[in-house]
Amino acid sequence: MSFAPEEVEAPARDAVLFRSSPVRTFLMVFAALMVAYLVAAPLVARFGRAAGDPWWITALQAAAVAAGAAGVYTISARASLPTWVRVSEAGVELAAQDSDPVLLEWKDVAAVVIKRDGLRTVMEVVPRDLDTVHPVQDAHDEGPALTDTPRGPAFTADLSQLWPSPRALRREMEHWMRVKKNQPVRRY
């Protein structure tokens, strides 16, 4: 069972928290699909020579389609599991897909890669040595999932539902990687 970020003492006062938010993700996907449906419906009706339904029928259809698709996206796969990342002067704390959190101090981070994988945004944090990874508090389970990369084993996290946004996390990570390690965050 994972710790919530509120249950874990921040390693520094300047810590910035990024966490998954299924409700915000649902609302964003719902709004995007509503707009797309409402824009496409009149075009399909015009070129398809369909009978003109009243506007409220089209709006109800759009709401039903958007709610269903956004709901399926929000609760599907790994993205629906709680994830949080806290970045500070001390390092990176990571609890990905309901894992126990770990702390990687900046001196122990070999590389950070944030990339697109289909519809998902994925972050890989490569430690210099797995023995330097610190479990946070009284963690009993394992840390975030490990994957083999060309740079070595890396902790992975699905950032698809992360708020404020994966882009904001990338900016924060780039700042600290430049300040502490004089290295960029790699993008693929």
Phi, psi and omega in degrees: 000135183277153173273143171284152181299334179290338181275351184247127179291131180295140182286344179208159182288339183268017184296138177244126185259134173237130183219156179287145180219093180299327180294313178297320179297315178302313182296320180293314180293319178301312181297317180297318180290325176299312180298314180299316181294315182292332176282320184283328185302313179295326179293318178295318179296320182290313183276339179269358180053040178279158176293138183287107175283152175299156184301326183288332175293315178298319179296319178295319177297316179299316180296319180294314180294314182296317180295317180296311182293317179294322178295315179297316180298317185293323184262001184272152169057204185287337185297337183278352179278142183301131178225140171213149179227131177238124183247133180207182178298331182285328182154206183242125171258136185221126171230104188247132177051053174069025178270170171286147182284150174232156178244128173245114176290153184303324180293339181263000180266119179276320181198154173231128179235127174242122186218163175271138176226088186070236179273353184262155169250127186238139175248136174242125177247115183262114176280152176298319180211133182296338179288344181270358180282130184257122172292147182265129181055223183260058181291133182253323181277187178280163176284194180300160181301142177255143175226151177274130178233168176299337180270356182120183179296141183224142171283135181243149177215135175276118184261010188303322183254018183284136178233140017294316174184157174300329179295318178294322176296317179301316179298317180295317179295318178300319179303307185287327177294323178288318182292313187270329189233352183055040178229145177276162169278128183278142178241137177229000000 
